[in-house]
Amino acid sequence: MRIAWLNEGATPIGGAERYVRETARELGVRGVESLLFYDVNVSPDPHPVMQEPFEGVFPIVDLARQLRELAPDVVYVHQLASLTAQRALLDSPAPVVRFFHDHRLFCLREHKYTTLGKEPCTKTVGAACYPCLGFVGRSNEWPGVKLASLGRLREEQELARRHHAFVVGSRYMVEHVVAHGFERERMHVIPLYAQVPPAPRTPVAREEDLLLFAGQLTTGKGLDVLFRALARTTQPCRLVVVGKGRQEAELRAMVDGLGVSDRVSFLGPLVPEGLSALYRRAACVVFPSRAPETSGLVGIEALGHGTPVIASRVGGVGEWLTDGETGLGVRPNEPVALAAAIDRLMAEPELRRAMGENALKTYQERFVPERHVTRLLALLEAVAIAGRRAA
């Protein structure tokens, strides 16, 4: 079987890119041939690490012609903003499957929380986005803002609706996509997975007061809520922050202003092995997102390391977090409630250990790579067969 993967980025940075690279590698073990198509305007030079699992790596030039000449059995689309490329998919000789990694097609701001009040948003795209100022976004170019077009977004949705099948990581995402006019019958929930390195021969000791945050340092991830919660905790605890993002300077200043700088360490991004070691050392992972998560891979990674999670109950989080068993769920944007949850776990080591055992069991039963890849391959093969019959 030959799969054409479409993703505008060809560097090993970002959740979609990581999924594309790791899943193509897993499928390669099963004899699947993969080709990667990328947008040269986004990634002028494909990174060698990103190229490893692919038999061929191609810039998107004349996509319809390229797909005809290379003749994949199925096209698997991920992040793709180019309207030209999206329109070209209408002429693809092979059936098209799309994975919705995020809310980009379902939110003018892409992040799914309100501009005013920074509250989680579950509304469909439409007129309500304008009072929310959803059409105003950030830009790295002067004057620092860009205006999003509802018309363009609707065109992208209409182009996407013509694909043969859709993959999402959670039941939450199914409902949200269907609310935007996509056919439920073509939606397939295949929960994400985490690649967890084997546990070291010598067990890693948990640091009983260590909290871990891993993710982008952006407003949607709710790190500011976690800092406010940390200032309210009564149990001894300290926080390690792994990641980078445009709000880093603002967040560092906030830590100083709250008087918790002696309890917070910013480590920046880490290689997977370094992050894995921190998952094993941490007493708990905190996932304070205010944006509805399509899945929440950090939480799944924590489960795979036997680490309990305190997480906001948003989006698809409840599909891997079982409150009271694998961690604790809290309402988003509520630092008082988050502080109480942190204090509870810090004060109850036996509860943490029980939750950690449940977390690892949940991961092994539901979120290992083999489970995802088996279901994905079955779907892609079925779509490819249906496409050949229809040709």
C-alpha positions as CSV (number, residue, x, y, z in Angstrom):
1,M,0.0,0.0,0.0
2,R,1.2,3.5,-0.8
3,I,0.1,6.6,1.2
4,A,0.7,10.2,0.1
5,W,1.0,12.3,3.3
6,L,0.2,16.0,2.9
7,N,1.5,18.3,5.6
8,E,2.7,21.9,4.9
9,G,5.5,21.6,7.5
10,A,8.5,19.3,7.0
11,T,10.4,20.0,10.2
12,P,10.1,17.9,13.4
13,I,8.5,20.8,15.3
14,G,4.8,20.7,16.1
15,G,2.2,18.0,17.1
16,A,1.0,17.3,13.6
17,E,4.6,16.9,12.3
18,R,5.4,14.6,15.1
19,Y,2.3,12.5,14.4
20,V,3.1,12.3,10.6
21,R,6.7,11.3,11.2
22,E,6.1,8.7,13.9
23,T,3.0,7.2,12.3
24,A,4.6,6.8,8.9
25,R,7.5,5.0,10.7
26,E,5.1,2.7,12.4
27,L,3.3,1.9,9.1
28,G,6.6,1.3,7.4
29,V,7.3,-1.5,9.8
30,R,4.1,-3.1,8.4
31,G,5.2,-2.8,4.8
32,V,3.4,0.4,3.9
33,E,5.2,2.8,1.6
34,S,4.8,6.5,2.4
35,L,5.5,9.7,0.4
36,L,5.5,13.2,2.0
37,F,4.3,16.3,0.2
38,Y,5.1,19.7,1.9
39,D,4.7,23.4,1.2
40,V,8.0,25.0,0.3
41,N,6.7,28.4,1.5
42,V,6.4,26.9,5.0
43,S,9.4,24.6,5.0
44,P,12.0,25.6,2.4
45,D,14.3,22.8,3.4
46,P,12.9,19.6,4.8
47,H,14.6,18.4,7.9
48,P,16.5,15.1,7.6
49,V,14.7,13.7,10.7
50,M,11.4,14.4,9.0
51,Q,12.5,12.7,5.8
52,E,13.6,9.4,7.5
53,P,10.4,7.3,7.3
54,F,9.4,8.4,3.8
55,E,10.4,6.7,0.5
56,G,10.0,10.1,-1.2
57,V,9.7,13.7,-0.1
58,F,8.3,16.3,-2.5
59,P,7.5,20.0,-2.5
60,I,3.9,20.7,-3.6
61,V,4.2,22.1,-7.1
62,D,1.3,20.8,-9.3
63,L,-0.4,18.6,-6.7
64,A,-3.0,17.0,-9.0
65,R,-0.4,16.0,-11.5
66,Q,2.1,14.8,-8.9
67,L,-0.6,12.5,-7.4
68,R,-1.5,11.2,-10.8
69,E,2.2,10.4,-11.6
70,L,3.1,8.8,-8.2
71,A,-0.2,7.0,-8.0
72,P,-0.8,6.6,-4.2
73,D,-3.6,4.3,-3.0
74,V,-4.8,7.0,-0.6
75,V,-4.0,10.6,0.3
76,Y,-3.8,11.4,4.0
77,V,-4.1,15.2,4.7
78,H,-2.9,16.9,7.8
79,Q,-2.0,20.6,8.1
80,L,-2.6,22.3,4.8
81,A,-3.5,26.0,4.5
82,S,-2.9,26.5,0.8
83,L,-6.2,26.9,-1.0
84,T,-4.6,26.0,-4.3
85,A,-3.5,22.7,-2.9
86,Q,-6.9,22.1,-1.3
87,R,-8.6,22.7,-4.6
88,A,-6.2,20.4,-6.4
89,L,-7.3,17.6,-4.1
90,L,-10.6,17.6,-5.9
91,D,-8.8,16.1,-8.9
92,S,-6.9,13.5,-6.9
93,P,-7.1,10.1,-8.5
94,A,-6.9,8.5,-5.1
95,P,-9.4,8.9,-2.3
96,V,-8.6,11.6,0.3
97,V,-8.7,11.2,4.1
98,R,-8.2,14.2,6.4
99,F,-7.0,14.2,10.0
100,F,-8.3,17.2,12.0
101,H,-5.5,17.9,14.5
102,D,-6.8,21.2,15.7
103,H,-9.6,23.8,15.4
104,R,-8.1,25.8,12.5
105,L,-11.0,25.0,10.2
106,F,-13.5,25.7,13.0
107,C,-12.4,28.9,14.6
108,L,-11.4,32.3,13.0
109,R,-8.7,32.6,15.7
110,E,-7.8,28.9,15.4
111,H,-7.6,28.5,19.2
112,K,-11.2,28.2,20.3
113,Y,-11.3,30.5,23.3
114,T,-12.8,34.0,23.4
115,T,-10.8,37.1,22.8
116,L,-12.6,38.8,25.6
117,G,-12.6,36.9,28.9
118,K,-10.4,34.1,27.5
119,E,-13.2,31.5,28.0
120,P,-13.4,28.2,26.2
121,C,-15.6,28.4,23.1
122,T,-17.7,25.6,21.7
123,K,-19.8,27.6,19.2
124,T,-19.7,26.9,15.5
125,V,-18.1,29.4,13.2
126,G,-20.4,32.2,12.2
127,A,-21.7,35.7,13.0
128,A,-21.0,35.2,16.7
129,C,-17.3,35.2,15.9
130,Y,-17.4,39.0,15.2
131,P,-18.6,40.3,18.6
132,C,-15.9,38.0,20.0
133,L,-13.3,39.8,17.8
134,G,-12.5,36.4,16.4
135,F,-11.6,37.9,13.1
136,V,-8.5,39.7,14.7
137,G,-5.4,37.5,15.0
138,R,-1.7,37.9,15.7
139,S,0.8,38.5,12.9
140,N,4.6,38.5,13.0
141,E,4.5,41.3,10.4
142,W,3.7,45.0,10.9
143,P,1.3,46.1,12.4
144,G,1.2,42.9,14.4
145,V,-2.4,41.9,13.6
146,K,-4.1,40.1,10.7
147,L,-7.8,39.9,9.8
148,A,-9.3,36.4,9.3
149,S,-12.0,35.9,6.6
150,L,-15.1,34.0,7.4
151,G,-15.6,33.5,3.6
152,R,-12.2,31.9,3.2
153,L,-12.8,29.6,6.2
154,R,-16.2,28.5,4.8
155,E,-14.6,27.8,1.4
156,E,-12.0,25.6,3.1
157,Q,-14.7,23.7,5.0
158,E,-16.6,23.2,1.8
159,L,-13.5,21.8,0.1
160,A,-12.8,19.5,3.0
161,R,-16.4,18.2,3.1
162,R,-15.7,16.5,-0.2
163,H,-13.1,14.2,1.2
164,H,-13.8,10.5,1.5
165,A,-13.2,10.1,5.3
166,F,-12.1,12.1,8.3
167,V,-10.0,11.1,11.3
168,V,-10.2,12.7,14.7
169,G,-8.7,11.9,18.1
170,S,-11.8,12.3,20.3
171,R,-15.6,12.0,20.4
172,Y,-15.6,15.7,21.3
173,M,-14.1,16.5,18.0
174,V,-16.6,14.4,16.1
175,E,-19.5,16.4,17.5
176,H,-17.7,19.7,16.8
177,V,-16.9,18.8,13.2
178,V,-20.4,17.4,12.5
179,A,-21.9,20.7,13.9
180,H,-20.0,22.4,11.0
181,G,-21.9,20.4,8.4
182,F,-19.6,17.3,8.0
183,E,-21.3,13.9,7.6
184,R,-21.1,11.8,10.8
185,E,-20.9,8.6,8.7
186,R,-17.5,9.6,7.4
187,M,-16.1,10.5,10.8
188,H,-13.7,8.0,12.5
189,V,-12.5,8.4,16.1
190,I,-9.0,6.9,16.4
191,P,-7.6,8.1,19.7
192,L,-4.0,9.4,19.6
193,Y,-1.1,7.5,21.1
194,A,2.1,8.3,22.9
195,Q,5.6,6.9,22.2
196,V,6.9,6.1,25.6
197,P,10.5,4.9,26.0
198,P,11.0,1.7,28.0
199,A,11.3,2.3,31.7
200,P,14.9,2.3,32.9
201,R,16.2,-0.8,34.6
202,T,16.8,1.2,37.8
203,P,13.4,2.7,38.8
204,V,13.3,6.5,38.8
205,A,12.4,8.0,42.2
206,R,9.4,10.3,42.2
207,E,10.1,13.8,43.5
208,E,7.1,14.2,45.8
209,D,6.8,17.9,45.5
210,L,7.5,18.2,41.7
211,L,4.7,19.5,39.3
212,L,5.3,19.4,35.6
213,F,3.8,21.5,32.8
214,A,4.7,20.6,29.2
215,G,3.4,22.5,26.2
216,Q,3.5,25.8,24.3
217,L,3.8,28.9,26.4
218,T,0.6,30.4,24.9
219,T,-2.6,31.8,26.3
220,G,-4.7,28.8,25.3
221,K,-2.6,26.4,27.4
222,G,-3.6,28.2,30.6
223,L,-0.1,28.5,32.2
224,D,-1.1,31.8,33.7
225,V,-4.0,30.1,35.5
226,L,-1.5,27.5,36.9
227,F,0.8,30.3,38.2
228,R,-2.1,32.0,39.9
229,A,-3.0,28.6,41.4
230,L,0.5,28.0,42.5
231,A,0.5,31.2,44.5
232,R,-2.6,29.9,46.4
233,T,-1.3,26.4,47.3
234,T,-0.7,25.5,50.9
235,Q,1.2,22.3,50.4
236,P,5.0,22.4,49.5
237,C,5.4,22.1,45.7
238,R,7.5,23.5,42.9
239,L,6.8,23.6,39.2
240,V,9.0,22.8,36.1
241,V,7.8,24.4,32.8
242,V,8.9,22.6,29.6
243,G,8.3,24.4,26.3
244,K,8.5,27.7,24.5
245,G,6.1,30.2,23.0
246,R,5.3,33.8,22.3
247,Q,4.0,34.5,25.8
248,E,7.2,33.4,27.6
249,A,8.5,36.9,28.5
250,E,5.0,37.8,29.8
251,L,4.7,34.6,31.8
252,R,8.2,35.0,33.4
253,A,7.2,38.5,34.5
254,M,4.0,37.1,35.9
255,V,5.9,34.6,38.0
256,D,8.0,37.4,39.5
257,G,4.9,39.5,40.2
258,L,3.2,36.7,42.0
259,G,6.2,36.0,44.2
260,V,6.7,32.4,43.1
261,S,9.9,32.7,41.1
262,D,11.7,30.5,43.6
263,R,9.3,27.7,43.0
264,V,9.1,27.9,39.1
265,S,11.8,26.7,36.7
266,F,11.6,27.4,32.9
267,L,13.6,24.7,31.1
268,G,12.6,25.5,27.5
269,P,12.0,22.7,25.0
270,L,13.6,19.3,25.8
271,V,14.4,16.3,23.6
272,P,12.0,13.4,24.0
273,E,14.4,11.5,26.3
274,G,14.7,14.5,28.6
275,L,11.0,15.1,28.8
276,S,10.4,11.4,29.4
277,A,12.8,11.5,32.4
278,L,10.8,14.4,33.9
279,Y,7.5,12.6,33.4
280,R,9.0,9.7,35.5
281,R,10.3,12.1,38.2
282,A,7.2,14.3,38.6
283,A,4.6,13.7,41.3
284,C,2.0,15.1,38.9
285,V,1.5,16.7,35.5
286,V,-0.7,19.8,35.4
287,F,-2.6,20.4,32.2
288,P,-4.5,23.7,32.7
289,S,-5.7,24.4,29.2
290,R,-8.5,26.9,28.6
291,A,-8.9,26.0,24.9
292,P,-10.9,22.9,24.2
293,E,-8.3,20.3,23.4
294,T,-9.0,18.1,20.4
295,S,-7.3,15.3,22.4
296,G,-4.5,16.5,24.7
297,L,-1.3,14.5,23.9
298,V,0.6,15.7,27.0
299,G,-1.9,14.0,29.2
300,I,-1.7,10.7,27.3
301,E,2.1,10.9,27.5
302,A,1.8,11.4,31.3
303,L,-0.4,8.3,31.6
304,G,2.2,6.3,29.7
305,H,4.7,7.2,32.3
306,G,2.4,6.2,35.2
307,T,2.0,9.9,36.2
308,P,-1.3,11.3,37.4
309,V,-2.7,14.4,35.8
310,I,-4.6,17.4,37.0
311,A,-6.4,18.8,34.0
312,S,-9.0,21.2,32.8
313,R,-12.2,19.5,31.8
314,V,-12.3,20.9,28.2
315,G,-12.7,19.3,24.8
316,G,-11.5,15.7,24.6
317,V,-9.6,15.7,27.9
318,G,-12.4,13.6,29.6
319,E,-11.8,10.8,27.2
320,W,-8.4,9.9,28.7
321,L,-8.7,11.5,32.2
322,T,-10.9,9.6,34.6
323,D,-11.5,12.0,37.6
324,G,-10.5,10.4,40.8
325,E,-8.8,7.4,39.1
326,T,-6.1,8.6,36.7
327,G,-6.0,12.2,38.0
328,L,-8.3,15.1,38.9
329,G,-10.4,17.2,36.6
330,V,-11.1,20.9,37.3
331,R,-13.0,23.7,35.6
332,P,-10.9,25.8,33.2
333,N,-9.9,29.3,34.2
334,E,-10.4,28.7,37.9
335,P,-7.1,29.1,39.8
336,V,-8.7,28.5,43.2
337,A,-10.1,25.1,42.1
338,L,-6.8,24.2,40.5
339,A,-4.9,25.1,43.7
340,A,-7.2,22.9,45.7
341,A,-6.6,20.0,43.4
342,I,-2.8,20.5,43.6
343,D,-3.0,20.6,47.4
344,R,-5.0,17.5,47.5
345,L,-2.6,15.4,45.5
346,M,0.5,16.9,47.2
347,A,-1.0,15.9,50.6
348,E,-2.0,12.3,49.6
349,P,1.0,10.3,48.3
350,E,-0.9,7.0,48.4
351,L,-3.7,8.5,46.2
352,R,-1.0,9.7,43.7
353,R,0.5,6.2,43.6
354,A,-2.9,4.6,43.0
355,M,-3.7,7.1,40.3
356,G,-0.3,6.5,38.7
357,E,-1.0,2.8,38.5
358,N,-4.4,3.4,37.0
359,A,-2.9,5.9,34.5
360,L,-0.3,3.3,33.3
361,K,-3.0,0.6,32.9
362,T,-5.2,3.0,31.0
363,Y,-2.4,3.9,28.6
364,Q,-1.5,0.2,28.0
365,E,-5.1,-0.6,27.3
366,R,-6.1,2.3,25.0
367,F,-3.2,4.6,23.9
368,V,-0.3,2.4,22.8
369,P,1.0,3.1,19.2
370,E,0.0,-0.4,17.9
371,R,-3.7,0.2,18.7
372,H,-3.9,3.5,16.8
373,V,-1.8,2.2,13.8
374,T,-3.9,-1.0,13.5
375,R,-7.2,1.0,13.3
376,L,-5.7,3.6,11.0
377,L,-4.3,1.1,8.6
378,A,-7.7,-0.7,8.5
379,L,-9.5,2.5,7.6
380,L,-7.0,3.6,5.0
381,E,-7.1,0.2,3.3
382,A,-10.9,0.2,3.3
383,V,-11.0,3.7,1.8
384,A,-8.4,2.7,-0.8
385,I,-10.5,-0.4,-1.8
386,A,-13.6,1.7,-2.1
387,G,-11.8,4.2,-4.2
388,R,-10.6,1.6,-6.6
389,R,-14.1,0.2,-6.9
390,A,-15.5,3.6,-7.7
391,A,-12.8,4.4,-10.3
